[in-house]
Amino acid sequence: MKPETHLRGDGGLSSRTRGIAHHGSGGDSGHLRRLNLDRVLVVAMDRPDSFTRAELIEATGLSAPTVGTLVSHLIRSGVVRELGAGPSRGGRRPAFMEFNARHGFVAGIDLGPTRTRLSVADLRGEPLAHRIVPTPAGIGPEALLSRMAGAVRALMRDEAAPPEKLLAVAVGAPGVVDYDRGVVTLAPNLSGWTNVAVRDTLERALEAPVVVENDVNLAVIGEHWRGAARGHVTCVFLFVGTGIGAGVLIDGELHRGHHFMAGEIAVMCMGPQYLSVDFGSRGCLETLAGLQGLAARWPSGGRGDPVRWMAELFEAAQKGDRTAHQAVDETARLIGIAVANVGAVVDPSLIVLGGALFAQAEPLVHEVRKVVSSSSPRWARKRPSGAASSWPPARRAASSGCACAKRASRCEVVDRHG
């Protein structure tokens, strides 16, 4: 059986994060050892309870001597802990062990136009602490990232997590991300964010490997991992808030596109009447159906906390207020058309709706479902099912970032102990 890394969607990690053997580091034998170590870690990290060497041999397909050597090394390194011998089943008593999830820590940073969500988790991706902080305004990208690095260090101190045990950080940015270089090429809702070297800046500040990803791409990873999209290998997360975007998973792989712009549906043209209209960097759909578009249709919109005025809007619509009902209908029609278009192109088994507009989910989700249903041809009997995200935004952002960082941390463990 060929060794395999199981790093689904991690092809853009830096070489020291991927755990790929460098020239002069032992050649093919060193490379093979690292691949085998990664296979053992995949199984160990995903086991919620104890396991034995025999179970690792069966799960990985590796030979008993190979597993024995690797496990002994992981025990000496503190990555795996011995628990002692279990009851005999007719032969030698099996030795039980467990993965030490607090051998290191990972962090998630979800950058937003007004608020940034931070999270620290163990190596299984289980969140240990999270915090929401205001996104600093009026300062440059490097200064902003420096403050966020300081906030992550403070959160780790609160969790009594030593800074040298930070093994990986995942950053979600609201814009176009060059995943290979770790650069945010454009973030229209963050002032001055053009070609920002996020990965390099944060790796210097935090002294840990950093993965930079589009925030909605992180969201679909999180929903697939532990949210509404569990069990769906081809699915879409569609975010509608200040900005609009979609994260696309195809056959279990994150689809970024040739220019890393897959899912940038904010620029989707919503009709021939808009072909000659310049919507700037925000795009047609985002201008018409984002938070600002909805606020423009409602007299009280845009005043104060969006959660409050949207709740008032949906309540007024349900009570029969014509202006409120029209505002909800127009927004739902635009989002529904976008959902139907994405469904026709990707053919997912599930589309998850999330973001500020779906915080009061049911009224708007119901209207979007009606639009999607009516826009599908009669012969299309199998349409993608739709669901609103079951996570509060802070929990989803934290868990999504930690899910991505968990993958990177496994690579870092391989790199350190391989």
DODRENKOL-470720 format. One record per residue: residue in one letter; x, y, z of N, C-alpha, C in turn. Coordinates in pm, whole numbers, padded with zeros to 5 digits, always signed. Example, Ala and Ser with C-alpha at 12.3 -4.5 7.8 and 13.67 -1.06 7.14 Angstrom:
% DODRENKOL-470720
A+01319-00569+00780+01230-00450+00780+01320-00330+00780 S+01285-00225+00708+01367-00106+00714+01290+00003+00787 
END
This chain:
% DODRENKOL-470720
M+00085-00120+00000+00000+00000+00000+00088+00124+00000 K+00056+00221-00084+00136+00343-00093+00105+00434+00027 P+00210+00498+00081+00184+00595+00187+00109+00714+00132 E+00022+00772+00211-00053+00890+00167-00068+00985+00284 T-00076+01114+00254-00074+01212+00361-00212+01248+00414 H-00316+01228+00336-00452+01265+00376-00467+01415+00397 L-00380+01494+00338-00390+01639+00355-00484+01696+00251 R-00610+01673+00267-00708+01716+00168-00720+01867+00170 G-00688+01928+00055-00702+02073+00045-00586+02150+00104 D-00475+02083+00145-00366+02153+00208-00248+02173+00114 G-00270+02163-00016-00160+02168-00109-00084+02298-00110 G-00141+02406-00055-00072+02533-00062+00007+02568+00062 L+00021+02476+00159+00094+02508+00279+00243+02523+00248 S+00310+02604+00328+00453+02620+00310+00523+02488+00337 S+00645+02474+00285+00713+02345+00293+00734+02302+00437 R+00763+02394+00528+00785+02351+00665+00654+02316+00734 T+00543+02365+00681+00414+02329+00737+00364+02198+00679 R+00394+02172+00551+00346+02050+00489+00414+01926+00545 G+00534+01942+00598+00606+01826+00646+00667+01747+00532 I+00710+01815+00426+00773+01748+00313+00924+01746+00334 A+00984+01631+00310+01128+01619+00333+01204+01707+00236 H+01304+01778+00286+01389+01862+00202+01506+01781+00151 H+01570+01827+00043+01689+01761-00007+01796+01764+00102 G+01861+01651+00119+01965+01644+00219+01913+01607+00356 S+01784+01575+00371+01728+01541+00501+01702+01393+00514 G+01773+01312+00440+01754+01169+00456+01703+01103+00331 G+01680+01183+00225+01638+01124+00097+01504+01056+00107 D+01490+00949+00026+01361+00881+00016+01320+00818+00148 S+01414+00764+00224+01378+00698+00349+01323+00799+00449 G+01384+00919+00455+01333+01022+00544+01196+01069+00502 H+01176+01084+00371+01046+01126+00319+00939+01022+00351 L+00973+00895+00333+00877+00788+00360+00842+00783+00508 R+00942+00806+00593+00915+00805+00737+00816+00915+00774 R+00833+01031+00714+00744+01143+00744+00603+01114+00696 L+00590+01054+00580+00457+01018+00529+00390+00916+00620 N+00467+00818+00665+00412+00715+00754+00373+00776+00890 L+00457+00867+00938+00426+00934+01064+00297+01013+01052 D+00278+01078+00939+00155+01153+00916+00033+01060+00918 R+00046+00943+00860-00066+00848+00857-00103+00803+00998 V-00001+00781+01081-00029+00743+01219-00097+00857+01293 L-00050+00981+01270-00109+01096+01338-00253+01120+01294 V-00284+01098+01166-00422+01115+01118-00516+01029+01202 V-00477+00904+01224-00562+00812+01302-00564+00852+01448 A-00447+00879+01506-00439+00910+01648-00515+01037+01684 M-00502+01141+01602-00566+01268+01633-00718+01260+01624 D-00768+01172+01537-00912+01162+01519-00977+01061+01611 R-00898+00988+01691-00955+00894+01788-00990+00969+01916 P-01119+00976+01951-01157+01052+02072-01119+00979+02200 D-01094+00848+02192-01060+00772+02312-00927+00700+02291 S-00898+00603+02377-00769+00534+02371-00765+00435+02255 F-00643+00390+02223-00623+00296+02113-00499+00212+02142 T-00481+00108+02063-00366+00020+02079-00282+00021+01952 R-00162-00036+01960-00079-00047+01841-00148-00130+01733 A-00214-00237+01777-00283-00323+01680-00389-00246+01603 E-00460-00155+01671-00563-00075+01603-00499+00024+01506 L-00382+00078+01542-00312+00167+01450-00265+00091+01327 I-00216-00032+01346-00170-00114+01234-00285-00140+01138 E-00401-00175+01195-00518-00204+01111-00566-00079+01037 A-00568+00034+01107-00623+00157+01048-00531+00219+00944 T-00400+00205+00961-00305+00269+00870-00259+00176+00758 G-00265+00044+00779-00214-00050+00681-00062-00061+00683 L+00002-00002+00783+00147-00009+00795+00187-00136+00869 S+00311-00174+00856+00359-00296+00923+00373-00274+01072 A+00373-00384+01148+00386-00376+01293+00517-00311+01336 P+00633-00348+01275+00756-00282+01315+00755-00132+01289 T+00698-00091+01174+00693+00052+01142+00608+00127+01244 V+00488+00076+01274+00401+00141+01372+00468+00143+01509 G+00530+00032+01546+00596+00025+01677+00704+00130+01692 T+00787+00147+01587+00894+00246+01592+00839+00388+01600 L+00737+00417+01518+00681+00552+01515+00610+00586+01646 V+00535+00491+01699+00462+00515+01824+00560+00536+01940 S+00667+00458+01944+00768+00475+02049+00827+00615+02043 H+00852+00664+01922+00906+00799+01904+00804+00904+01951 L+00677+00886+01917+00574+00982+01957+00555+00983+02108 I+00569+00867+02172+00558+00861+02318+00673+00936+02382 R+00795+00914+02333+00911+00985+02388+00898+01136+02369 S+00835+01177+02258+00819+01319+02229+00704+01384+02304 G+00618+01303+02366+00505+01357+02440+00380+01377+02356 V+00386+01340+02228+00269+01355+02140+00162+01249+02175 V+00208+01133+02215+00119+01024+02256+00153+00985+02399 R+00051+00953+02481+00071+00914+02620+00033+00769+02640 E+00116+00696+02713+00084+00558+02749-00014+00557+02865 L-00111+00465+02860-00212+00453+02965-00200+00324+03043 G-00113+00234+02998-00098+00106+03067-00163-00008+02990 A-00149-00128+03044-00199-00248+02977-00345-00272+03008 G-00417-00324+02908-00557-00360+02925-00571-00508+02954 P-00693-00556+02969-00714-00698+02998-00673-00787+02882 S-00623-00904+02914-00580-00999+02812-00700-01062+02742 R-00683-01086+02612-00788-01154+02535-00735-01288+02485 G-00653-01351+02567-00599-01481+02530-00454-01479+02493 G-00392-01360+02487-00251-01347+02453-00187-01239+02538 R-00092-01170+02481-00026-01062+02553-00126-00949+02580 R-00117-00892+02700-00208-00783+02735-00178-00661+02647 P-00280-00603+02581-00257-00490+02492-00221-00363+02569 A-00130-00285+02515-00091-00158+02576-00177-00047+02516 F-00249+00025+02599-00336+00133+02554-00261+00266+02561 M-00297+00354+02471-00238+00488+02467-00342+00587+02417 E-00310+00715+02428-00400+00819+02378-00320+00933+02319 F-00382+01005+02227-00319+01123+02169-00324+01237+02271 N-00213+01305+02289-00205+01418+02381-00246+01545+02308 A-00375+01577+02316-00428+01691+02239-00372+01824+02284 R-00316+01829+02406-00258+01954+02455-00105+01954+02445 H-00054+01866+02357+00089+01872+02326+00123+02005+02260 G+00025+02063+02195+00040+02193+02132-00096+02256+02116 F-00099+02375+02057-00223+02449+02041-00229+02509+01901 V-00350+02539+01857-00371+02608+01730-00458+02730+01756 A-00454+02824+01664-00534+02946+01679-00604+02978+01549 G-00720+03042+01561-00796+03089+01445-00820+03238+01457 I-00804+03310+01346-00831+03454+01340-00928+03478+01225 D-01046+03529+01255-01145+03560+01152-01158+03711+01142 L-01090+03769+01043-01090+03914+01026-01221+03961+00965 G-01283+04060+01026-01404+04118+00971-01391+04268+00959 P-01478+04332+00883-01470+04478+00865-01483+04555+00996 T-01566+04506+01089-01587+04578+01214-01544+04498+01336 R-01553+04364+01327-01517+04279+01441-01428+04164+01394 T-01336+04124+01480-01249+04010+01452-01268+03906+01561 R-01285+03783+01519-01307+03672+01613-01180+03590+01625 L-01141+03563+01748-01019+03489+01777-01054+03361+01852 S-00974+03258+01829-00997+03132+01899-00866+03061+01921 V-00858+02989+02032-00747+02899+02061-00807+02761+02084 A-00744+02659+02026-00796+02523+02037-00681+02426+02061 D-00716+02304+02103-00614+02201+02117-00586+02137+01980 L-00504+02035+01977-00463+01977+01849-00571+01893+01784 R-00682+01869+01852-00796+01803+01789-00891+01908+01730 G-00858+02034+01749-00945+02140+01700-01057+02174+01794 E-01052+02124+01918-01156+02155+02016-01130+02294+02073 P-01221+02389+02050-01199+02526+02099-01186+02530+02251 L-01085+02599+02298-01063+02616+02441-01103+02755+02488 A-01089+02853+02401-01125+02990+02437-01147+03069+02310 H-01240+03163+02315-01258+03252+02200-01294+03392+02248 R-01268+03488+02162-01290+03627+02199-01325+03706+02074 I-01413+03803+02088-01447+03895+01979-01390+04032+02015 V-01311+04088+01924-01249+04219+01949-01284+04311+01832 P-01292+04441+01856-01316+04535+01745-01200+04532+01647 T-01231+04533+01518-01126+04544+01417-01078+04689+01415 P-00951+04714+01445-00903+04853+01451-00926+04926+01319 A-00971+05048+01329-00994+05131+01210-00889+05241+01205 G-00860+05287+01083-00770+05400+01066-00622+05366+01078 I-00587+05238+01075-00446+05199+01079-00417+05108+00961 G-00291+05094+00926-00253+05012+00812-00262+04864+00841 P-00255+04781+00736-00267+04635+00753-00163+04575+00848 E-00037+04619+00839+00066+04560+00925+00040+04592+01072 A+00000+04714+01100-00031+04752+01238-00152+04674+01289 L-00251+04657+01202-00370+04580+01240-00331+04436+01273 L-00250+04374+01188-00210+04235+01210-00125+04224+01336 S-00044+04323+01365+00035+04322+01487-00054+04321+01610 R-00161+04399+01605-00255+04400+01718-00326+04266+01733 M-00361+04206+01620-00429+04076+01627-00335+03968+01681 A-00207+03976+01645-00109+03882+01699-00100+03898+01851 G-00100+04024+01897-00097+04048+02041-00221+03994+02110 A-00336+04006+02042-00461+03954+02100-00458+03802+02109 V-00399+03735+02009-00386+03589+02014-00295+03549+02130 R-00183+03617+02146-00092+03586+02257-00162+03605+02391 A-00243+03711+02403-00316+03735+02528-00417+03623+02555 L-00484+03577+02450-00581+03470+02467-00511+03340+02509 M-00392+03316+02454-00316+03198+02494-00271+03208+02639 R-00230+03327+02681-00192+03344+02822-00309+03314+02914 D-00428+03360+02876-00547+03334+02957-00574+03185+02968 E-00536+03109+02866-00559+02965+02864-00438+02888+02918 A-00338+02962+02968-00214+02902+03020-00146+02816+02914 A-00151+02862+02789-00088+02791+02677+00044+02860+02644 P+00158+02791+02662+00288+02852+02633+00298+02894+02487 P+00353+03011+02459+00360+03060+02320+00439+02967+02228 E+00542+02898+02282+00621+02807+02197+00543+02683+02157 K+00426+02662+02221+00344+02546+02186+00235+02579+02083 L+00239+02701+02031+00149+02737+01922+00204+02675+01794 L+00136+02575+01740+00188+02499+01626+00134+02545+01491 A+00020+02613+01489-00034+02658+01362-00142+02763+01386 V-00156+02853+01291-00258+02958+01296-00328+02963+01161 A-00460+02970+01163-00538+02987+01041-00606+03124+01045 V-00594+03197+00935-00651+03332+00926-00754+03334+00814 G-00874+03380+00846-00977+03400+00745-00988+03548+00712 A-00981+03582+00583-00987+03722+00541-01105+03743+00446 P-01176+03856+00459-01293+03882+00376-01255+03938+00239 G-01195+03855+00156-01154+03903+00025-01086+03793-00055 V-01015+03834-00158-00946+03740-00246-00811+03707-00185 V-00784+03578-00168-00661+03534-00103-00581+03448-00199 D-00455+03486-00220-00361+03401-00292-00310+03299-00191 Y-00370+03182-00193-00344+03081-00090-00199+03036-00091 D-00140+03021-00209-00003+02972-00218+00096+03067-00152 R+00073+03197-00167+00167+03296-00111+00124+03349+00025 G+00001+03318+00067-00048+03372+00193-00070+03521+00189 V-00114+03569+00071-00132+03713+00049-00280+03744+00023 V-00333+03845+00092-00467+03896+00061-00451+03997-00051 T-00492+03958-00171-00470+04045-00286-00570+04161-00288 L-00691+04137-00238-00792+04244-00234-00898+04211-00130 A-00924+04307-00041-01032+04295+00057-01108+04426+00059 P-01213+04438-00024-01281+04566-00042-01334+04627+00087 N-01373+04542+00185-01432+04593+00308-01329+04620+00418 L-01200+04604+00387-01092+04641+00479-01010+04750+00412 S-01007+04867+00469-00942+04982+00406-00792+04960+00388 G-00745+04980+00264-00603+04971+00236-00551+04830+00216 W-00643+04732+00211-00598+04593+00202-00587+04549+00056 T-00472+04575-00001-00437+04529-00136-00297+04469-00130 N-00286+04343-00171-00158+04272-00171-00090+04278-00033 V-00163+04234+00067-00112+04233+00205-00053+04095+00236 A+00073+04093+00275+00143+03966+00304+00109+03919+00445 V-00011+03866+00460-00061+03828+00593+00023+03714+00652 R+00050+03613+00573+00123+03497+00627+00260+03537+00680 D+00337+03609+00600+00472+03646+00641+00470+03735+00765 T+00377+03830+00768+00368+03923+00881+00334+03850+01010 L+00236+03761+01006+00195+03691+01128+00294+03582+01168 E+00360+03520+01071+00460+03420+01108+00576+03485+01183 R+00613+03606+01144+00718+03678+01217+00670+03714+01358 A+00544+03756+01368+00492+03802+01497+00464+03688+01594 L+00415+03576+01543+00373+03466+01629+00470+03349+01631 E+00568+03351+01541+00669+03244+01534+00604+03106+01524 A+00508+03096+01435+00436+02971+01410+00388+02971+01266 P+00372+02854+01205+00320+02847+01068+00180+02907+01060 V+00154+02982+00953+00026+03049+00934-00032+03009+00798 V-00160+02976+00799-00235+02947+00677-00336+03061+00658 V-00340+03120+00541-00433+03229+00512-00534+03181+00410 E-00661+03203+00438-00768+03153+00353-00881+03255+00349 N-00956+03253+00242-01078+03333+00236-01171+03290+00350 D-01236+03387+00415-01315+03355+00534-01434+03264+00504 V-01495+03279+00387-01609+03194+00353-01563+03052+00318 N-01443+03040+00261-01387+02907+00240-01366+02836+00373 L-01317+02910+00474-01303+02851+00607-01439+02809+00662 A-01540+02889+00634-01674+02857+00685-01726+02726+00630 V-01706+02700+00500-01756+02575+00444-01677+02456+00499 I-01547+02476+00528-01469+02370+00593-01527+02340+00731 G-01560+02445+00806-01618+02426+00939-01754+02359+00935 E-01840+02401+00842-01972+02340+00832-01962+02193+00792 H-01865+02162+00706-01845+02023+00665-01789+01940+00781 W-01707+02003+00863-01643+01932+00975-01743+01903+01086 R-01815+02007+01132-01901+01987+01248-02034+02062+01240 G-02067+02115+01126-02188+02195+01117-02297+02128+01036 A-02375+02210+00966-02492+02161+00892-02454+02074+00773 A-02329+02083+00725-02289+02009+00604-02213+01880+00634 R-02220+01832+00757-02155+01705+00788-02211+01594+00699 G-02123+01516+00639-02165+01407+00552-02188+01448+00408 H-02176+01578+00378-02196+01626+00241-02059+01660+00181 V-02013+01579+00085-01879+01601+00028-01879+01706-00082 T-01996+01733-00141-02008+01842-00239-02115+01937-00188 C-02073+02050-00137-02166+02142-00071-02115+02285-00086 V-02201+02379-00051-02169+02522-00063-02212+02593+00065 F-02128+02682+00113-02168+02775+00219-02181+02913+00157 L-02299+02971+00166-02325+03102+00106-02344+03204+00218 F-02255+03301+00222-02253+03402+00327-02314+03533+00276 V-02407+03588+00354-02465+03718+00320-02461+03805+00445 G-02381+03909+00438-02371+04005+00548-02330+04138+00489 T-02230+04203+00550-02174+04324+00487-02124+04291+00347 G-02060+04176+00336-02017+04124+00206-02095+03998+00172 I-02075+03950+00049-02142+03827+00004-02036+03739-00063 G-02040+03611-00031-01946+03519-00093-01992+03376-00073 A-01928+03284-00144-01962+03142-00132-01834+03060-00119 G-01837+02962-00031-01730+02865-00019-01778+02735-00080 V-01697+02673-00165-01740+02556-00242-01651+02436-00212 L-01714+02328-00173-01645+02201-00150-01693+02102-00256 I-01600+02045-00333-01634+01950-00438-01560+01819-00412 D-01635+01712-00392-01577+01581-00362-01479+01589-00245 G-01517+01666-00144-01435+01678-00025-01318+01772-00035 E-01299+01836-00151-01187+01927-00171-01236+02070-00184 L-01168+02162-00118-01201+02303-00130-01166+02351-00271 H-01261+02415-00338-01238+02463-00474-01209+02613-00468 R-01086+02650-00503-01045+02791-00496-01047+02860-00631 G-01035+02784-00740-01032+02843-00872-00891+02879-00915 H-00874+02905-01045-00742+02933-01102-00681+03061-01046 H-00765+03161-01021-00717+03289-00968-00755+03306-00821 F-00789+03196-00753-00831+03199-00613-00958+03282-00593 M-01040+03291-00697-01161+03374-00688-01290+03294-00700 A-01280+03160-00693-01403+03080-00695-01490+03119-00577 G-01618+03136-00601-01711+03172-00494-01728+03321-00473 E-01657+03404-00550-01673+03549-00535-01801+03593-00608 I-01913+03547-00555-02042+03572-00621-02092+03714-00598 A-02022+03792-00515-02062+03932-00495-02067+04007-00626 V-01984+03966-00724-01977+04038-00851-02073+03979-00955 M-02154+03882-00915-02249+03821-01008-02347+03926-01061 C-02361+03934-01192-02455+04029-01252-02597+03976-01238 M-02686+04056-01184-02821+04011-01153-02924+04046-01259 G-02881+04090-01376-02975+04117-01484-02913+04204-01590 P-02968+04203-01713-02909+04282-01822-02912+04431-01794 Q-03005+04477-01711-03014+04621-01682-02894+04671-01602 Y-02814+04578-01547-02700+04617-01465-02566+04605-01540 L-02571+04566-01667-02447+04542-01740-02358+04666-01751 S-02417+04780-01765-02338+04903-01782-02321+04980-01651 V-02366+04923-01540-02356+04992-01410-02224+04955-01343 D-02152+05056-01296-02026+05033-01225-02054+05023-01075 F-02045+04901-01021-02069+04880-00879-01939+04884-00798 G-01829+04914-00865-01702+04919-00794-01657+04781-00750 S-01573+04776-00647-01517+04648-00602-01620+04563-00529 R-01732+04623-00486-01831+04546-00411-01910+04453-00502 G-01932+04492-00626-02003+04406-00717-02154+04425-00713 C-02220+04370-00814-02364+04390-00832-02446+04324-00722 L-02426+04194-00701-02508+04122-00604-02488+04177-00464 E-02364+04203-00424-02339+04253-00289-02402+04391-00269 T-02395+04475-00370-02454+04609-00360-02606+04601-00344 L-02668+04509-00417-02814+04501-00417-02870+04420-00301 A-02797+04316-00259-02855+04221-00162-02779+04210-00032 G-02666+04280-00017-02594+04278+00110-02665+04360+00215 L-02604+04372+00331-02666+04446+00442-02701+04589+00402 Q-02611+04655+00329-02639+04794+00291-02754+04802+00192 G-02764+04703+00104-02876+04700+00011-03009+04682+00081 L-03011+04592+00180-03135+04572+00258-03168+04697+00339 A-03065+04759+00398-03088+04879+00478-03149+04991+00396 A-03111+04999+00267-03163+05105+00181-03312+05086+00151 R-03363+04964+00169-03504+04936+00140-03593+04952+00264 W-03533+04979+00379-03609+04983+00505-03577+05114+00576 P-03678+05196+00608-03654+05329+00665-03564+05328+00789 S-03577+05225+00872-03496+05219+00994-03365+05143+00973 G-03341+05097+00851-03223+05018+00824-03094+05098+00837 G-02990+05032+00883-02860+05096+00893-02842+05180+01018 R-02943+05184+01104-02931+05262+01226-02897+05170+01343 G-02776+05185+01395-02738+05104+01510-02701+04961+01473 D-02722+04872+01568-02685+04732+01554-02769+04665+01446 P-02707+04605+01342-02784+04538+01237-02874+04427+01289 V-02829+04357+01392-02912+04248+01447-03045+04303+01496 R-03042+04422+01559-03165+04479+01612-03258+04526+01502 W-03202+04606+01406-03294+04659+01305-03343+04551+01210 M-03262+04444+01189-03311+04335+01105-03423+04258+01175 A-03410+04241+01306-03517+04175+01382-03646+04254+01374 E-03633+04387+01381-03751+04474+01369-03810+04464+01228 L-03722+04456+01128-03768+04446+00990-03847+04317+00968 F-03792+04203+01011-03860+04075+00990-03991+04068+01069 E-03990+04125+01188-04113+04127+01267-04221+04211+01198 A-04180+04326+01144-04276+04412+01075-04329+04343+00949 A-04245+04272+00878-04288+04201+00757-04390+04094+00792 Q-04366+04022+00902-04460+03916+00943-04593+03973+00988 K-04590+04099+01036-04715+04162+01080-04789+04232+00966 G-04731+04225+00845-04802+04278+00729-04760+04415+00682 D-04653+04471+00737-04604+04601+00693-04559+04588+00547 R-04619+04666+00457-04592+04651+00314-04447+04684+00278 T-04395+04792+00336-04256+04831+00306-04159+04725+00353 A-04182+04674+00474-04094+04570+00528-04104+04443+00445 H-04227+04406+00408-04247+04284+00330-04179+04296+00193 Q-04190+04413+00132-04127+04435+00002-03975+04429+00013 A-03920+04487+00120-03775+04485+00140-03724+04341+00154 V-03795+04259+00232-03756+04119+00250-03771+04043+00119 D-03881+04064+00049-03907+03994-00076-03801+04025-00181 E-03766+04153-00197-03668+04191-00299-03530+04132-00268 T-03493+04136-00140-03363+04080-00101-03363+03929-00118 A-03471+03864-00076-03481+03718-00089-03479+03675-00235 R-03541+03756-00322-03544+03722-00464-03402+03724-00522 L-03326+03826-00487-03189+03835-00537-03101+03722-00483 I-03112+03695-00354-03031+03587-00294-03076+03453-00350 G-03206+03436-00367-03258+03310-00422-03208+03283-00563 I-03203+03388-00645-03151+03373-00782-03004+03331-00776 A-02928+03395-00687-02786+03361-00673-02770+03216-00626 V-02851+03174-00529-02845+03037-00479-02877+02938-00591 A-02981+02968-00669-03020+02880-00779-02908+02871-00884 N-02844+02984-00913-02734+02984-01010-02616+02902-00961 V-02581+02920-00834-02470+02841-00776-02505+02693-00778 G-02630+02661-00744-02673+02521-00746-02666+02460-00884 A-02701+02538-00986-02697+02487-01123-02554+02461-01170 V-02459+02544-01126-02321+02530-01170-02247+02420-01093 V-02265+02417-00962-02188+02325-00877-02258+02191-00859 D-02392+02190-00859-02472+02071-00833-02439+02010-00696 P-02448+02089-00588-02417+02038-00455-02535+01961-00397 S-02507+01879-00296-02616+01811-00225-02676+01901-00118 L-02605+02008-00079-02654+02098+00024-02595+02236+00005 I-02677+02339+00025-02630+02477+00030-02666+02531+00168 V-02565+02573+00243-02584+02627+00377-02582+02780+00369 L-02681+02843+00431-02690+02989+00431-02644+03042+00566 G-02557+03143+00564-02508+03200+00688-02475+03347+00671 G-02436+03411+00782-02406+03553+00780-02511+03633+00854 A-02489+03762+00864-02575+03849+00944-02721+03847+00898 L-02743+03836+00768-02881+03838+00718-02959+03714+00758 F-02888+03609+00795-02958+03487+00835-02950+03462+00985 A-02911+03566+01061-02911+03553+01207-03055+03532+01256 Q-03150+03601+01189-03292+03576+01213-03339+03488+01097 A-03300+03361+01101-03295+03279+00981-03428+03253+00912 E-03527+03206+00983-03643+03145+00918-03717+03232+00818 P-03751+03358+00850-03829+03436+00752-03759+03448+00617 L-03630+03481+00619-03557+03501+00494-03528+03368+00425 V-03491+03266+00503-03465+03134+00444-03588+03081+00374 H-03705+03101+00435-03831+03055+00375-03853+03121+00240 E-03828+03254+00234-03849+03325+00108-03746+03282+00003 V-03621+03262+00045-03518+03217-00049-03553+03081-00105 R-03601+02990-00019-03640+02856-00065-03749+02865-00173 K-03843+02955-00154-03952+02969-00252-03897+03015-00386 V-03803+03109-00383-03745+03159-00508-03668+03049-00578 V-03587+02976-00503-03507+02867-00562-03598+02761-00622 S-03705+02727-00551-03798+02626-00600-03867+02671-00728 S-03907+02797-00732-03980+02846-00850-03889+02867-00971 S-03759+02888-00944-03667+02914-01055-03611+02786-01115 S-03634+02672-01050-03582+02545-01102-03679+02488-01205 P-03629+02436-01315-03718+02377-01417-03790+02253-01363 R-03903+02223-01423-03984+02110-01374-03911+01977-01383 W-03821+01964-01483-03752+01836-01497-03644+01817-01391 A-03604+01927-01322-03499+01915-01220-03560+01866-01090 R-03589+01740-01084-03655+01684-00966-03565+01684-00843 K-03434+01669-00867-03341+01665-00754-03269+01799-00743 R-03313+01879-00650-03248+02007-00625-03168+01997-00497 P-03064+02081-00481-02989+02077-00356-03077+02121-00241 S-03068+02053-00129-03142+02096-00011-03073+02217+00049 G-03148+02298+00121-03092+02419+00181-03107+02415+00331 A-03016+02478+00401-03021+02484+00546-02952+02610+00592 A-03001+02665+00704-02932+02777+00766-02826+02721+00860 S-02716+02792+00870-02611+02748+00960-02665+02738+01101 S-02632+02627+01169-02681+02606+01305-02586+02664+01409 W-02474+02721+01365-02377+02778+01458-02394+02928+01470 P-02377+02982+01592-02362+03128+01604-02236+03168+01528 P-02234+03290+01468-02118+03330+01388-01986+03316+01461 A-01980+03351+01590-01854+03343+01662-01806+03199+01673 R-01899+03107+01701-01859+02966+01715-01816+02909+01581 R-01889+02945+01473-01852+02892+01342-01716+02944+01300 A-01693+03073+01319-01565+03130+01279-01451+03067+01356 A-01470+03050+01487-01366+02991+01570-01337+02848+01528 S-01442+02769+01513-01424+02628+01480-01370+02609+01339 S-01413+02694+01246-01365+02683+01109-01215+02710+01100 G-01171+02816+01167-01029+02846+01168-00949+02736+01235 C-01002+02683+01345-00930+02578+01416-00928+02448+01336 A-01032+02422+01257-01033+02302+01173-00920+02308+01072 C-00901+02425+01011-00793+02442+00913-00658+02438+00982 A-00647+02504+01098-00520+02506+01171-00485+02367+01223 K-00587+02287+01253-00561+02150+01300-00485+02072+01194 R-00525+02085+01069-00454+02016+00960-00309+02062+00954 A-00291+02194+00962-00155+02248+00953-00071+02206+01073 S-00134+02196+01190-00058+02158+01309-00007+02015+01298 R-00085+01928+01234-00039+01790+01216+00087+01789+01130 C+00088+01872+01028+00207+01884+00944+00326+01935+01026 E+00300+02029+01116+00409+02083+01198+00463+01977+01294 V+00374+01894+01349+00420+01784+01436+00508+01689+01357 V+00466+01657+01235+00549+01571+01149+00684+01636+01123 D+00681+01766+01097+00805+01838+01067+00901+01839+01186 R+00844+01852+01306+00928+01859+01425+00979+01721+01469 H+00897+01618+01448+00929+01486+01504+00959+01383+01398 G+00955+01421+01269+00980+01325+01163+01126+01308+01132 
END
